[in-house]
Structures are given as structure tokens and as C-alpha cells.
Amino acid sequence: MRFTHRLRRWLRFAVMICLMFPFGLNAQTIDDLIFLTEQYPPYNFLEDGEVRGISVDLLMLILEHTKSKQTRNDIQLGPWARGYRTVLNRPNTCLFSMTRTDARDPLFKWVGPIILTRIALIAKKDRAITIQAIKDVVPYKIGVVIDDIGEQQLQETGLPLTVERLAGVDVTRRSLKKLQAGRIDLWAYEEFVAKFAMETYGFDPDKYETVYTLAEGELYYACHKETPSIVIHQLQQAIDDLKALGKLKKIVNSYLK
């Protein structure tokens, strides 16, 4: 009897919790979300202790538009691979800026698009490397950022690209150093971000060239796949409204002068 009484009390408590929190661990509002990003200028980057960039500034307007209490200081910046694994596995997280692809599409819920993007193979001009078809990359060693769209696009080709041929790192600057030193032949990365990174880290962009385009697409905010649709809808409506008002175009023009 005592056990039955305790069981009934536990069940009543469980029902009460379910009524109070019907979505379990899922976000109830935009304020429940954790926004993650990486060093990926000019879209998102850290400068003078502040996270900024096209996607960051747009997110700030989205949060203001939706009356969210979150600020720029709430954005968490770290390596791409860590952020990618986090948003795959942890509810209430969103990662940006992410290229939307067919392979990634079912893994997340998407808000955007933010801007067009182009993934390229970049080489030193003095190497005079010519890539006419994707199969031509096989003899070369290619630098990639782990879990970045460049690495994923190469893996999806089905070509025999071994670990020795794909040199994965967790931050952009390491790939640049390897490319400059000749430890990799090609670098698979977003074309404009690569140029921006070269200028930021003191590399001369005129010494490098795009030798092949891997993919063209669009950048988005990617949220954990169990994020409630109502929260995603609020974010999407905000970005649509801001685009209609010309505010996204104004942000883009301020960075891409």
C-alpha cells in the first residue's frame, strides 16, 4: 500500500511537470536559444573583443525585431567543428553561418537565406595548378577545415581522398599557413572569406587564385532539428521583414565595400 501511494504521488508529480513544460528540453522562445558561430569574416568574426560581421549584425536586428532580450555578448564563438557537433546533438542551439546543402538539409531547421556563397579550391599562383574537372584534384593535397562545407563537398565526390590527401584543421589560419608553406597544394574554402582572411592575417591575396569552384549556395542560420516550428517561424518572419525594409542590403554594403 505504501509503495502504491508513493507511485500515485510520483505519477501526479510527473503529469504536473509535463503540463508545465510541454516541450521538454526544447526552446519555448527565441530567448531560450543559444547562438554559436566561428571566425568566418566578413560574415561572423571577433574584432576588438566584440563579435560582429554580416550575419551577426543581421542577427542583432532579428533579435531586436522579435523583442528578444539576447545581446551580442550572448553569442558564443568557437571552432566550427565543435559548433557543428553541438548543434547536431544539443537542443536549443543554432549555428551560423552555414551553407545549406542537400546532405545537410534534413539535419537542421533553417532560417534564411542570408547571402550567396561560393566554395572554391584556392592555390598559389606560382604553382600554376589547373583543375578542369573534380577528378583532377586526386593527386593533390587539399587543406580543409573539419566539418566545413569545403571538406564535405570533397567527401561527397566519392573520389579516393584519403586522410593524407585531406589535411583537416580546426581554424582557418592554419590552412593558410600550410598553403603558403607548400604543405598543401589546394585549399577548399569559401572564396570571399578566404580573401578576407588573407588580408586579416597578412597574406597577399594577389599571390593566390581560385582554380576550381566546388559549389555555390546560400548561407543560413542552422538550428537543432527539434527546435519548435513556432520559434523558427518567428526568426524567419523577422529576417523576411528586415530584407523587405532593405536593412540586410545595408549591412552587406557596409562590409563588402
Secondary structure as UniProt FT lines:
FT   HELIX           2..20
FT   TURN            22..25
FT   HELIX           30..32
FT   STRAND          34..37
FT   TURN            41..43
FT   STRAND          44..47
FT   TURN            48..49
FT   STRAND          50..52
FT   HELIX           54..65
FT   TURN            66..67
FT   HELIX           72..74
FT   STRAND          76..77
FT   HELIX           80..89
FT   TURN            91..92
FT   STRAND          93..99
FT   TURN            102..104
FT   HELIX           105..107
FT   STRAND          108..124
FT   HELIX           125..127
FT   HELIX           134..137
FT   TURN            138..139
FT   STRAND          142..145
FT   TURN            146..147
FT   HELIX           149..155
FT   TURN            156..157
FT   TURN            163..165
FT   STRAND          166..169
FT   HELIX           172..181
FT   STRAND          186..190
FT   HELIX           191..200
FT   TURN            201..202
FT   HELIX           205..207
FT   STRAND          208..224
FT   TURN            225..226
FT   HELIX           229..244
FT   TURN            245..246
FT   HELIX           247..255
//
